[in-house]
Amino acid sequence: MTGKNKLILIKSFHTLIWMFYNVVIFYLLYAVIIGRINKWVWICIGLVCLEGIILAMNKLRCPLTLVAEKYSNSKKDNFDIYIPNWLAKHNKAIYTIIFTIAIMILVYKL
């Protein structure tokens, strides 16, 4: 397998994980807004916290980004994922804000 093909595989897998976490975070936000506080809310919180721990252990960088760097010299923020560059650049800030809002709503409703 060539380096280019490995990068495509990494980008595809990274994008799938990113999409999964979109579902997790937006389900969490939706559930707390409508007051559906159930086990899935707590599972979502646990998954996001797990992701945060993984990022913290890697100096706030996704482990897949570190692997993808071996196959690319690009300096773009989205070199390792199939999302727009502006979103890749602000991804952590955007989703941290959404998660924080969801947690604030959850605390308010409890």
Backbone hydrogen bonds, N-H to C=O, Kabsch-Sander energy under -0.5 kcal/mol:
donor,donor_aa,acceptor,acceptor_aa,energy
6,K,2,T,-2.3
7,L,3,G,-2.3
8,I,4,K,-2.2
9,L,5,N,-2.2
10,I,6,K,-2.6
11,K,7,L,-3.0
12,S,8,I,-2.3
13,F,9,L,-2.5
14,H,10,I,-2.9
15,T,11,K,-2.3
16,L,12,S,-2.1
17,I,13,F,-2.2
18,W,14,H,-2.4
19,M,15,T,-2.6
20,F,16,L,-2.3
21,Y,17,I,-2.3
22,N,18,W,-1.6
23,V,19,M,-2.1
24,V,20,F,-2.3
25,I,21,Y,-2.6
26,F,22,N,-2.8
27,Y,23,V,-2.4
28,L,24,V,-2.3
29,L,25,I,-2.3
30,Y,26,F,-2.5
31,A,27,Y,-3.3
32,V,28,L,-2.3
33,I,29,L,-2.0
34,I,30,Y,-2.3
35,G,31,A,-0.6
36,R,31,A,-2.6
37,I,35,G,-1.5
38,N,36,R,-1.1
41,V,38,N,-0.9
42,W,38,N,-1.3
43,I,39,K,-2.2
44,C,40,W,-2.5
45,I,41,V,-2.2
46,G,42,W,-2.3
47,L,43,I,-2.5
48,V,44,C,-2.5
49,C,45,I,-2.4
50,L,46,G,-2.5
51,E,47,L,-2.4
52,G,48,V,-2.3
53,I,49,C,-2.3
54,I,50,L,-2.5
55,L,51,E,-2.6
56,A,52,G,-2.6
57,M,53,I,-2.3
58,N,54,I,-0.7
58,N,55,L,-1.0
59,K,56,A,-1.2
60,L,55,L,-2.7
61,R,55,L,-0.8
61,R,58,N,-0.9
65,T,62,C,-0.8
66,L,62,C,-1.5
67,V,63,P,-1.7
68,A,64,L,-2.7
69,E,65,T,-1.8
70,K,67,V,-1.4
71,Y,68,A,-2.0
72,S,69,E,-0.8
79,F,76,K,-1.2
81,I,78,N,-1.3
82,Y,11,K,-0.6
83,I,81,I,-1.3
88,A,84,P,-2.4
89,K,85,N,-2.4
90,H,86,W,-1.5
91,N,87,L,-0.9
94,I,90,H,-2.7
95,Y,91,N,-2.4
96,T,92,K,-2.1
97,I,93,A,-2.0
98,I,94,I,-2.1
99,F,95,Y,-2.4
100,T,96,T,-2.6
101,I,97,I,-2.5
102,A,98,I,-2.3
103,I,99,F,-2.5
104,M,100,T,-2.5
105,I,101,I,-2.5
106,L,102,A,-2.5
107,V,103,I,-2.7
108,Y,104,M,-2.2
109,K,105,I,-2.4
110,L,106,L,-1.6
